[in-house]
Amino acid sequence: MTSPESQPPAPQPAESQSKDRVYRSAPAIAGGVLLLAIAGWLGVDAVLSGEGRTPWLALALLLLVVPLVVAFTLRPAVYAGDDRLRIRNPFRIVVVPWGQVASLRSAYSNEVLTESGAKYQLWAVPVSLRARKKAARREMRATAQARREMGREGSRGSALGTTEGLRQGFSREPLSDGPVRAETDRIMDDLRGLHEARRQAESARGEVTVRWAYEVLAPAVAGAVLVLILVVLG
């Protein structure tokens, strides 16, 4: 008879959900940090060395500017999980279950369209036309180089007079692993793939929820009111 101490430990349950994939804009974060540093430097200097109402106006402007800079640069993010897409935009947080996503569209901005017809922009995944043009040029160069390589191999096979040489020349794989894509376009491809894989899952059903970011709106509005009062009072 086996004693309780000698029994093997019970297996631990595996995690039912994987961690969300997080997408953010590195240039926006870098620009936001730089703007906050400049605003802090100018604001602190005005508070310490200003006269009259200048320090109070500087504080009011900081209360207005800092939340807006954070909202448009540091705050935006896209969280893609197995069951839903969570979009953190400057002034709203939108949660869209995959079953409610109709399509993910890329034009001059990246957007998610819901089954009800609503449209939400992905601020954290901005479209860069410059990056698209750069990727297109790289793709053209890779294609041209692959064709030159196939032509050389085909000519070599023809000179040898063997069909095996021709077969090897024209079956050569391209130098790139696939089409060259801009970074944000690759992110949208990943989101589309996750959407196709999870849209029929039972756990991916539900309603779209939208929550306003009052933690950003409230200080910004308060700062705008204070600036207006100080300007009117002169």
Solvent accessible surface area in square Angstrom, and as a share of the most:
residue,aa,sasa,rsa
1,M,247,1.10
2,T,83,0.48
3,S,52,0.33
4,P,106,0.67
5,E,154,0.69
6,S,73,0.47
7,Q,105,0.47
8,P,116,0.73
9,P,125,0.79
10,A,80,0.62
11,P,128,0.80
12,Q,159,0.71
13,P,120,0.75
14,A,97,0.75
15,E,154,0.69
16,S,112,0.72
17,Q,118,0.52
18,S,71,0.46
19,K,185,0.78
20,D,49,0.25
21,R,115,0.42
22,V,78,0.45
23,Y,29,0.11
24,R,102,0.37
25,S,17,0.11
26,A,73,0.57
27,P,107,0.67
28,A,33,0.26
29,I,55,0.28
30,A,66,0.51
31,G,28,0.27
32,G,0,0.00
33,V,85,0.49
34,L,111,0.55
35,L,87,0.43
36,L,45,0.23
37,A,61,0.47
38,I,74,0.37
39,A,18,0.14
40,G,28,0.27
41,W,178,0.62
42,L,100,0.50
43,G,7,0.06
44,V,84,0.48
45,D,79,0.41
46,A,27,0.21
47,V,47,0.27
48,L,144,0.72
49,S,77,0.50
50,G,25,0.24
51,E,149,0.67
52,G,69,0.67
53,R,112,0.41
54,T,62,0.36
55,P,25,0.15
56,W,167,0.59
57,L,60,0.30
58,A,9,0.07
59,L,82,0.41
60,A,3,0.02
61,L,73,0.36
62,L,38,0.19
63,L,67,0.33
64,L,40,0.20
65,V,57,0.32
66,V,55,0.32
67,P,17,0.11
68,L,61,0.30
69,V,20,0.11
70,V,46,0.27
71,A,0,0.00
72,F,82,0.34
73,T,21,0.12
74,L,42,0.21
75,R,27,0.10
76,P,9,0.06
77,A,0,0.00
78,V,0,0.00
79,Y,33,0.12
80,A,1,0.01
81,G,4,0.04
82,D,45,0.23
83,D,22,0.12
84,R,68,0.25
85,L,0,0.00
86,R,65,0.24
87,I,0,0.00
88,R,52,0.19
89,N,9,0.04
90,P,4,0.02
91,F,54,0.22
92,R,74,0.27
93,I,22,0.11
94,V,0,0.00
95,V,41,0.23
96,V,0,0.00
97,P,12,0.07
98,W,0,0.00
99,G,27,0.26
100,Q,46,0.20
101,V,0,0.00
102,A,40,0.31
103,S,48,0.31
104,L,10,0.05
105,R,105,0.38
106,S,37,0.24
107,A,53,0.41
108,Y,182,0.69
109,S,25,0.16
110,N,1,0.00
111,E,24,0.11
112,V,0,0.00
113,L,40,0.20
114,T,4,0.03
115,E,100,0.45
116,S,99,0.64
117,G,59,0.56
118,A,35,0.27
119,K,111,0.47
120,Y,21,0.08
121,Q,73,0.33
122,L,1,0.01
123,W,103,0.36
124,A,3,0.02
125,V,1,0.00
126,P,65,0.41
127,V,28,0.16
128,S,46,0.30
129,L,87,0.44
130,R,202,0.74
131,A,36,0.28
132,R,66,0.24
133,K,130,0.55
134,K,118,0.50
135,A,8,0.06
136,A,53,0.41
137,R,125,0.46
138,R,122,0.45
139,E,54,0.24
140,M,137,0.61
141,R,145,0.53
142,A,22,0.17
143,T,49,0.29
144,A,41,0.32
145,Q,78,0.35
146,A,12,0.09
147,R,163,0.60
148,R,136,0.50
149,E,36,0.16
150,M,51,0.23
151,G,35,0.34
152,R,125,0.46
153,E,38,0.17
154,G,5,0.05
155,S,74,0.47
156,R,138,0.50
157,G,2,0.02
158,S,73,0.47
159,A,90,0.70
160,L,127,0.63
161,G,67,0.65
162,T,62,0.36
163,T,99,0.58
164,E,85,0.38
165,G,13,0.12
166,L,69,0.34
167,R,139,0.51
168,Q,109,0.49
169,G,0,0.00
170,F,133,0.55
171,S,75,0.48
172,R,102,0.37
173,E,141,0.63
174,P,92,0.58
175,L,86,0.43
176,S,35,0.23
177,D,162,0.84
178,G,34,0.32
179,P,102,0.64
180,V,32,0.18
181,R,93,0.34
182,A,7,0.05
183,E,111,0.50
184,T,22,0.13
185,D,11,0.06
186,R,120,0.44
187,I,23,0.12
188,M,0,0.00
189,D,58,0.30
190,D,67,0.35
191,L,1,0.00
192,R,76,0.28
193,G,42,0.40
194,L,19,0.09
195,H,7,0.03
196,E,112,0.50
197,A,79,0.62
198,R,68,0.25
199,R,74,0.27
200,Q,136,0.60
201,A,23,0.18
202,E,138,0.62
203,S,68,0.44
204,A,0,0.00
205,R,145,0.53
206,G,34,0.33
207,E,132,0.59
208,V,42,0.24
209,T,77,0.45
210,V,63,0.36
211,R,120,0.44
212,W,121,0.43
213,A,0,0.00
214,Y,143,0.54
215,E,95,0.43
216,V,10,0.06
217,L,49,0.24
218,A,61,0.47
219,P,38,0.24
220,A,8,0.06
221,V,91,0.52
222,A,43,0.33
223,G,0,0.00
224,A,44,0.34
225,V,73,0.42
226,L,81,0.40
227,V,25,0.14
228,L,115,0.57
229,I,81,0.41
230,L,35,0.17
231,V,94,0.54
232,V,111,0.64
233,L,113,0.56
234,G,81,0.77
